[in-house]
């Protein structure tokens, strides 16, 4: 289990790096960075969980979905992220996680672009 986790953590960087060396992604106001420890950073905050799912076949890093959470973020809110890279395009779905089921849902979808650097 730990070996599989380490392999997946290491490979998460390929999601961002495969298209360009050390390229971060800007998705709306969110900056995604694949850190050397294998964990994704969102606006310089390490996500608290991440799960990688290949959309077509195993180890196809051009067609991948990464689910992440950030609980709590620096602003005190909790966020759920769904990063999808497919057919040469990438986008990020973000949901503000509600503390009460009766609260309204806030969901956004953002196209992602590489940040040269």
C-alpha positions in Angstrom: 0.0 0.0 0.0 2.7 2.5 1.0 4.8 1.6 -2.1 1.7 2.2 -4.4 1.1 5.5 -2.6 4.6 6.7 -3.1 4.6 5.7 -6.7 1.3 7.7 -7.3 2.6 10.6 -5.3 5.8 10.7 -7.4 3.8 10.4 -10.6 1.4 13.2 -9.8 4.0 15.6 -11.0 3.8 14.1 -14.5 0.3 15.5 -14.8 1.7 19.1 -14.9 5.3 18.4 -16.0 4.5 16.2 -19.1 3.4 19.2 -21.1 6.3 21.5 -20.0 9.1 21.3 -17.5 8.1 22.8 -14.2 5.0 24.5 -15.7 2.4 25.5 -13.1 -1.2 25.8 -14.2 -3.5 28.8 -13.7 -7.1 27.8 -13.5 -9.1 30.9 -12.8 -7.7 32.4 -9.6 -6.3 29.0 -8.6 -2.6 28.2 -9.2 -1.8 24.5 -9.3 1.8 23.3 -8.7 3.1 19.8 -8.7 5.6 19.8 -5.8 8.7 17.5 -5.6 7.1 15.6 -2.7 4.3 14.4 -5.1 1.6 16.5 -3.5 -0.3 19.2 -5.4 -0.2 22.7 -4.1 -3.1 25.0 -4.7 -2.2 28.7 -4.2 0.9 27.5 -2.3 -1.2 25.3 0.1 -0.6 21.6 0.2 -3.8 19.7 -0.5 -5.0 17.4 2.4 -5.9 14.5 0.1 -5.6 13.6 -3.6 -6.7 10.6 -5.7 -5.5 9.9 -9.3 -7.8 8.2 -11.8 -6.7 7.3 -15.3 -9.6 8.1 -17.7 -8.6 5.7 -20.6 -5.8 3.4 -19.7 -3.3 2.9 -16.9 -0.4 5.4 -16.8 -2.0 7.6 -19.5 -1.0 10.9 -18.0 -2.7 12.8 -20.9 -6.1 11.6 -19.8 -6.3 11.8 -16.1 -8.5 13.0 -13.3 -7.2 14.1 -9.9 -9.6 14.7 -7.0 -8.2 16.8 -4.2 -9.4 18.5 -1.0 -8.1 21.4 1.0 -9.5 21.3 4.5 -9.3 23.9 5.9 -7.6 26.5 3.6 -5.9 29.6 4.9 -9.2 31.5 4.4 -10.9 29.1 6.8 -13.1 27.5 4.1 -12.9 23.9 2.9 -12.6 23.2 -0.9 -13.0 20.2 -3.1 -11.1 20.2 -6.4 -11.5 18.0 -9.5 -8.7 18.5 -12.0 -9.3 16.9 -15.4 -6.7 16.7 -18.2 -8.2 15.1 -21.4 -7.5 15.4 -25.1 -4.9 18.1 -24.7 -7.1 20.3 -22.5 -7.2 20.8 -18.8 -9.9 22.3 -16.5 -10.5 22.5 -12.8 -13.9 22.1 -11.0 -14.0 23.7 -7.6 -16.7 23.3 -4.9 -16.8 25.3 -1.6 -17.6 22.5 0.8 -20.6 23.4 3.0 -20.7 23.1 6.7 -24.5 22.7 6.7 -26.4 20.7 4.1 -29.0 23.5 3.9 -26.4 26.0 2.8 -26.3 26.9 -0.9 -23.8 25.2 -3.1 -21.0 27.2 -4.7 -19.3 25.4 -7.7 -17.1 26.8 -10.4 -15.4 25.4 -13.5 -12.2 27.0 -14.8 -10.1 26.4 -17.9 -6.4 25.8 -17.1 -3.4 27.3 -18.8 0.3 26.7 -18.4 2.3 29.4 -16.6 5.7 29.6 -18.2 8.5 29.7 -15.7 
